[in-house]
Amino acid sequence: MVATASRVVSVAGLNLTLDTRADIEPHLANIDVNVTEELHFNGNTIGIEAARALGERIQDMKALKVANLSDIFTRRDIDEIPPALESICGALAKIATLEEVNLSDNAFGVRSVQPLVPLLHNRSIRVLKLNNNGLGPEAGKIVANALLESANLSRAAGEQSNLRIVICGKNRLEDGSAAAWAEAFAAHGNLTKVWLEQNGIRQKGFTTIIRGLAKCTHLRYLNLRDNVGWEADEESDDTDVDAKHGWHALAEALSHWKELRHLNVSDCFVRPMGLQLLLDAFNHGYQSKLHTLLLDNDELGETGYAKLSSVVTESLPSLTRLSLLWNDCLDDDEIAGLAEKIEGRGGQLILEDDDELAENWDDNADYIGEDIEAEISGTAAGPLRQKPMTIWSERWLHCTFLMSNRFIGGSRISTVLVCERNFPMNSRDA
């Protein structure tokens, strides 16, 4: 169903093929250039001529705040994407009221990234979503350098950066772009949420990015899932200084992140050494607001759970969601005590040892703690509330978790038994 209200114009997810001006004009007619604040054209495919018409309408808009243009080039030839982006991004670059841009799930790469640069110089943007764009390290550097230039423009104007949220996961940023991203993050010191999952970043790049993010003292949500904090092989000594840099950097950065609510370092090869460093850092008491800690599939070993339980009790008073999926050698007694502490706060300890039964959920889902956009705008409803375990993500991922209870030492342990997924409609992700 098409939303025709003047403030929000949406044809989201209708799978329309918009090739020509005539194809898109009926939908552009719903836009009131003086009133419309949100455009949602995501989930349709837009050609060069239609993009030109859309750009012409956008440049006349006086109140536009949100532009959702994710997944708009499905089935388009690679040569169509740059000119279409030039029309759209060139228009958005001039909108002084623009606050949020979503260009996720569009295959850019090096060939198509350049048209984004003028848009990224728009200093009014507060929320930038570039998830699953196939950037790679070279295009990643172009994006990061454009964001750095935006911060420099703000500084030259005697103003602070408005950028608060950067979502740039699943882009193969790798170590080659890490230095550029670290510099960009440090320059945008007011960031509150950074999502960098699944970027193929190794130990050197991981360390570099963390040191840049350490400058963002207002950081609340950080997702580094499926990047590598250190690269020692199974036989390496955990005390090897060269192998500890990623986790030393993160432990040091925690002292700067006193507003941190959510930390995801799942699939990051934390291992016992990294866990001890993080727990020592938590013990300083700076993370009193942390409510979510994800340590899935991190080879945590069998020696750190007693200390983890103690840290949760003494130094993490707000922690209500702790996930330890796919970590072996869990001690039943220690885990039972940990579960009792978290459940006593109305929270949940999440465990599962069977890969065939458990499926991790997408951290881009809109269910994590407070609504960060609402917090930024000052309209948040209140503190963290438990939400149903049915999750809709921004990328059409629907997960339903059926929870089972088992009892260890008299305490209930919740485990994930079933995860049903409807995979993304974008063929590149299927």
QUIDAWO-V61710 format. One line per field, one symbol per residue. ss: DSSP state (H for helix, E for strand, L for the rest). Layout:
ss: ???
This chain:
ss: LLELLLLEEELLLLLLEELLHHHHHHHHLLLLLLLLLEEELLLLEELHHHHHHHHHHHLLLLLLLEEELLLLLLLLLHHHHHHHHHHHHHHHLLLLLLLEEELLLLLLHHHHLLLHHHHHLLLLLLEEELLLLLLHHHHHHHHHHHHHHHHHHHHHLLLLLLLLEEELLLLLLLHHHHHHHHHHHHHLLLLLEEELLLLLLLHHHHHHHHHHHLLLLLLLEEELLLLLLLLLLLLLLLLLHHHLHHHHHHHHHHHHLLLLLEEELLLLLLHHHHHHHHHHHHLLLLLLLLLEEELLLLLLLLLLHHHHHHHHHHHLLLLLEEELLLLLLLLHHHHHHHHHHHHLLLLEEEELLLLLLLLLLLLLLLLLLLLHHHHHHLLLLLLLLLLLLEEELLLLLEEEEEEEEEEELLEEEEEEEEEEEELLLLLLLL
